[in-house]
Amino acid sequence: MWLIDEADEKRENPFKKALDEHEKRFGKEKMPTTSFPVDFIDDIVKTTGKEFGISIKEASEFKYDVLLSYESTDNRKNFIELLDGELRSSKFIPFKAEDNGMDREEDGGSELDAAISRSRSSIIVFSRNYAYSPRCVDQLLKIFEYSSETKRLVIIPVFYQVSKDQVRMQVERLGASLPGMYNKQFKRENVKKWKEAIKGVAELPAAVSF
């Protein structure tokens, strides 16, 4: 069952509504400083829809269509706002941690676990600082482990202003050349799991890059 049909494919400038709403809400001065193609977010939305192949009975078990995992300082008020708007206009129900009071480093335990188990897919937005955020990589580990164990959660990696090679380099730096943050604050086993999860997600198919 595809959630994006031919009518969606033929929509005229599906990104415009989200752009207009963003400009109205935040003003031109707060628009993204780096422009990206109009079809970039639309490609993500279409990829998300095409990854859904579950029955109506199975669909009723989920509360969210897409769980978004991203580093706030890289994405807030620009790319994520626009992606969230386009997902909603395409009739998807997204989940964002910051909308549910789970955007701080110490938050997100059982509530995040519940959101993951009630989501059909997760979009992981790799960006410049994603791998350096303990909150983000811990989210990613939970998502990756749940998806691997249950085979119920589709993961779609998105590379926003970073390449796969750059993400691989970030992984190699975790617990090594970073200024002691990971080695001092977190168990070595945790860092090892984070590395494996980042590598695993980064190599998944259906990735979208800009």
Phi, psi and omega in degrees: 000110179274139180266352175241119185257187183296329179298320178296322181298330187261005180299141180275118179045069182295346182276341189298318182300314180296320178298315180298316180295321179296316180295320180296322186279320188245346181088159184296328184292344181253012174289161182305137179284336176252117181284152175225157185304145180304326185272001182297307180291323178299323177298320179296315181297316179295318178299318179301312180298319183288342178279348180274122178219043186251160183283165178298321179299315179293322182298328182292345180280348186257145177263328182239146174275321186220125172261122182265129175239123186201163177267118191301316185292338177278336195231342189301143176063013175220266185300312182294321177302316182290319178296316179300316179296319180290323176299314181294320180291340176267013174073022172268151176253106181270158173238126175238132183301320184291337176282348183239025176069026182238035184260005177261159187301327186269357185264168165106006183304263185293328180294320177293319178303317180294319180296320179298315183290342181256013181251144179276331181210166175221130173261117178262114182264097175287129179221187188301324185245007183302310185290346181264002179259114178304323179296316182295312184290333175289320173302312182300318179299315179299315180296314182296316181294318180296316180297318181293322184281322188258337184061023183257339188251120177276129179252129179241108178281137176236130179254105184255106180063019171220157177255169175302319181297322178294322177295319177300320178294321178298319180299317182295333181278340182299129177074004183238278187269353173297153187289060172074356187301308185288318183294326184275323189263339188229149179295147180301326180295323177297315180298320178299316179295320179299315180301314182297321180293316180298314179299316182298316181289320182298335182266001180292152176287179179067022178286148177237133185234148169214000000 
